[in-house]
Amino acid sequence: MTIRLAGILIGLGITAVLVLWSLIPGAYNYAFGPPAEKPAYYVFKEKPVAPEGGFSFDGPLGKWDYAQLQRGYAVYKQVCSACHGLKYVAFRNLQELGYTDAQVRAEAATWNVPGIDPNTGEATTRPGEPTDYFPDPYPNNVAAAAANNNAIPPDLSLMTKARKDGTNYVYSLLNGYVDPDPEKLAKAQEQGFETPMGLYFNPWFSNVNLAMPPQLYPDLITYDDGTEATVPQMSADIAAFLTWTAEPSLIQRKQTGWFVIAFLIFATGLAFLSYKQIWAGKKSKTK
């Protein structure tokens, strides 16, 4: 028993020494050491911003703006789909945007999806069906990199969930191709900052040098509802659409949350009244 207890104490002592050995130097450097040096591009970094008026689905009472989602789909189809896929979204899901079954079938048929030639067994393409998923624009990552300055365009299905403040990030990024501030640029260049040939300055990108060139220009597309296709408008519409692709149940989840809160309030009140009823005739013991 004594040997076992001694072994336990020795083990705990060694563990404590190792923890302190690794903790104390780091805590000392954090408290008294020089601040961590930030990269040269950090001076340009901007936090994502929302469009004027925000999005319809913001807040606990938010709702989808189906006209905006349909416009966002138009931006994706006519602009983004050339390089980015939506591999987790099926054509049938477009019914959730307000399209009829016939419209979904007609829309799916405008896309070419991978298929197999029944006569030769060779790979081919065929018109899409509602049960198909949006096709990738490139057959593999090698082809994607070769066509995009060695950068592989990411799939957009979950993009707004993969980035912090994702909806506003997408809006800010697409609307954020600007010239760097001259004063900040001079300061950053002293630390070796530059935007290499083939990259584009965007203060909302992680390292501000982005391989994707500006994609949106005024009147680039024509909206079916007559909305003017400005760059901020298209940026907001595609950001809303990608929020839906990443979390189509967002509004249902918020609505369910209100019912859950109401039920919990009711159950809490019921439990309190039951408690009062059960112990109504009991007297507490006094000393």
C-alpha positions, -999 to +999 in steps of 0.1 A: +000+000+000+028+024+009+047+016-023+016+021-044+008+055-027+044+066-032+042+057-069+011+077-073+026+107-056+058+105-077+037+103-109+016+133-099+048+152-090+064+145-124+032+155-142+031+188-122+067+196-130+062+189-168+030+210-168+047+239-151+078+235-173+057+240-204+033+266-190+055+291-171+078+301-201+048+307-223+029+326-197+060+348-190+065+355-227+028+364-231+029+388-202+063+404-205+077+394-239+075+415-271+042+414-290+040+389-318+050+404-352+021+407-376+025+400-413+029+429-436-006+425-451-023+427-417-025+465-420-050+461-448-073+436-432-110+445-429-138+429-411-168+417-432-196+441-435-233+436-444-251+454-472-271+485-463-303+472-445-287+438-438-303+405-450-339+394-446-329+363-427-309+381-400-320+380-364-343+356-346-374+366-367-356+366-400-372+350-431-360+341-466-364+367-494-373+342-521-369+368-549-334+375-536-326+338-535-337+333-571-316+363-581-287+348-563-292+315-581-291+335-614-257+350-604-244+316-595-255+300-628-243+328-651-211+338-633-199+315-604-207+281-620-179+286-645-153+278-618-172+267-586-194+237-579-223+231-556-218+194-550-241+191-520-271+207-537-295+188-559-316+204-586-348+193-568-338+215-539-346+245-561-382+240-553-375+254-519-368+287-536-403+290-550-398+272-583-425+248-595-418+211-603-420+219-640-396+248-637-372+226-617-373+200-644-368+225-672-339+242-652-322+209-645-323+200-682-303+232-690-273+217-672-250+189-685-241+163-659-218+133-661-233+101-675-225+068-692-232+061-728-255+030-727-242+017-761-204+020-755-201+023-717-179+054-721-182+085-700-203+112-715-227+140-705-265+142-705-291+168-696-297+170-658-327+157-639-342+169-607-325+141-587-290+151-600-266+173-581-250+204-595-220+192-615-184+203-609-170+226-636-137+206-637-131+169-639-104+169-612-082+192-591-054+191-616-076+205-644-090+231-620-055+243-610-043+244-646-072+267-655-069+291-626-033+301-621-025+270-600-054+279-576-082+254-571-116+271-569-134+258-538-169+242-538-194+268-527-221+246-511-209+252-475-188+284-480-208+306-457-205+280-430-168+275-436-159+312-432-163+333-401-193+356-405-197+338-439-226+356-454-211+390-449-177+376-459-190+366-493-207+399-498-176+419-487-152+398-508-172+401-541-178+438-535-143+445-522-119+447-551-104+481-544-071+499-547-050+498-514-048+529-493-016+547-503-005+553-467-011+517-456+006+505-488+037+525-482+039+511-446+033+475-458+059+478-486+085+487-461+079+452-446+081+436-480+044+435-490+035+432-527+007+419-549+024+395-573+015+393-610-017+372-614-031+380-580-056+407-571-058+429-540-088+424-518-087+435-481-114+409-472-094+379-483-073+360-457-039+374-470-054+402-492-039+387-524-065+367-542-061+345-572-097+352-584-101+383-605-131+406-601-161+387-613-190+412-610-195+443-631-226+465-634-253+450-656-233+418-660-265+398-660-302+407-665-326+398-636-360+384-645-377+406-620-361+438-634-339+445-604-308+466-614-277+444-615-253+466-596-222+450-581-234+454-545-268+440-555-253+409-571-229+405-542-258+405-517-279+382-538-252+355-543-243+358-505-280+351-496-282+322-521-250+306-506-264+311-471-293+290-482-272+263-498-251+260-466-281+259-443-315+255-461-332+248-427-320+281-412-355+297-409-372+265-397-345+262-370-352+297-358-390+291-358-385+258-339-364+276-314-393+299-305-416+269-299-389+253-277-385+285-257-423+288-252-425+252-241-396+256-216-413+287-201-446+268-198-429+237-184-410+258-159-442+275-147-460+242-145-432+227-124-433+257-101-470+255-096-468+217-090-441+224-064-463+249-046-492+225-047-473+195-034-457+214-005-486+237+003-497+218+034-462+212+046-446+234+073-409+239+075-392+228+106-380+257+128-352+254+152 
